């Protein structure tokens, strides 16, 4: 037997270092967290601890398939790799001869590895001249906000979080979405820290905090401005830090002056006392106790119309109180901006044959397939039939008989059911890759632990083979996975210059060379080197350079006419035991949540004669889906919660919560607005 260092490939900030034990027969028999990796610390989440179940699942796709039934029926027959690749190349050549931009790649976070995610795939589509994909469905609003405020997706070091004395968990549920961050929070609690959750839902995390502030969805920016108002009013400010290391305080203060506690309380659906109390706690920790204040900002905050501005507003708070002076202070949304990427070298945009192709947004794929001349879609690392908003349109688009669809997958997902050709892809244990993280500061090298099952091939290998079939002769299409991994980063950058490839191979990980408190004296990666309350980037683009509160597209306050028909705000955070569509069919996990459910407050339930356990119909003008009622005070009145993301085929009505989500996009970053959604609920 032997043990191989592997990285968790999933879209999670923890990016765990793992050890996989393989027996004499070449079968993986054990998977565990690397006890030497400082953030993983030997612990895996409930999902990835069962990764062997997923790899050896009897439903794995092991051979190429072609469709023999109608689209959506999911009927296929086995074919050879040569037939599959020839069929794909022949169709793409015909389409590309007319208009290569009619070919659309569709991918996201099925693997976060730089090699198997976009390494060879991007080269293939760039050479083809296919449409580019705006991969905006999850994090691009926050990325735009962080770039405008801090210069990049940078933040505090999670390894220091246990030293903080006040921790705000804002729009995040780390027990579900980042267990290792939560372990650090627990350590801080044991050392006396106060932990406060800001969330419309009393999540598992909120239940374990000392205080839960249940704001209405989409009002985070208003709360941030309310806190600024009080901090400025009471002069609870680090004036030295503001003067030396920030830009635009006077303008920010002028805007915050309008957000009195009473006004903000009305917007957020909380009390003015809660806002006053939170500001006082921040000031006490920062000034009276001179202790670190840390904000863990979650991705749910950005999934509304004003999501980017909300992130910007919250991101201003640490600089006002000088929280960045402490290694355990500041804010963490993403650490990905610390990694010196060599994106151009890896993805090769210089291969474009005729200039930069058009950009199609993955969150509006339904409209693109129905209206924008898309003739072929190649799907990998994603399941758009389940995850994209306005699902009815998505299904209609993929059901087009004239649309040629190829899907690279592990299992027969909802999207596979609509494919013309299905290509079996390897899981993380069956290929090599290299990873960055958005929750810590380590590069991880993931090594192949076992041989591919059946006839499965790695994504990079599939696109190499397709490139050969298309007649692409550039040498970059012959580079192996090791060469791609070595190209992924700028190894001469100060953050990575110390990293040894040999150590990466032996240990599996190495930490970036970044100071524990990188912004203690400013040095933000902005044009000014300061935290920019007034953004020079946004000003240059002719946009409002200050953060602002933008009310949701859909809420009782912002759209009373729509709310008269659909008075409940729907949020759809991830389920703990499968998080995204990747683990829905792993047998031991859905048993924890055997069917889709909807949490509804007793007041809202009583008004609709709903009882716990009844089947409900959730609907708006875009669509409808069915769930089982969970009547609970965990959810705020006027708000309902449906956990995501279920495969449609595993639901009683063949639908999921994205039937009712809109294709409207955020203020910055063109991201999805899943939590900006009004619905009505009735007994089915």
ABEGO torsion letter per residue (X at the ends): XBBBBBBBABBBAAGBBBBBBBBAAGBBABBBBBAABAAAGGBBBAAAAAAAAAAABAABBABBBBBABBBGAGBBBBBBAAAAAAAAAAAAAAAAAABAAABBBBBBAABABAAAAAAAAAAAAAAAGBBBBBBAAAAAAAAAAAAAAAGBBBBBBAAAAAABABBBBBGBBAAAABAAAAAAAAAAAAAGBBBBBBBABBBAAAAABABBBBBBBGAAAAAAAAAAAAAAAAGBBBAAAAAAABBGAAAAAAAAAABBAAAAAAAAGBBAAAAAAAAAAAAAAAAAAGBBBBBBBBAAAAABAAAAAAAAAAAAAAAAAGAAABAABEBBABAAAABBBBAAAAAGAAABABEBBBBBBAAAAAAAAAAAGBABBBBBGBBAAAABBGAAAAAAAAABAABBBBBBBABBBAAAAABABBBBBBBAAABBBBBBBAABABBBBBBBABBBBEABBBAAAAAAAAAAAAGBABAAAABBAAAAAAAABBAABAAAAABBAAAAAAAGBBBBBBBABAAAAEGBABAAGBBBABBAAAAAAGBBABBBBBBBABBAAABAAAAAABABBBBBBBBAAAGBAAAAABAAAAAABABBBBBBBAAAAAAAGBBBGBBBBBBBAAEBBBBBBBBBAABBBGBBBBBOBBBAAABAAGBBAAAABBABBBABGGBBBAABBBBBBBBX
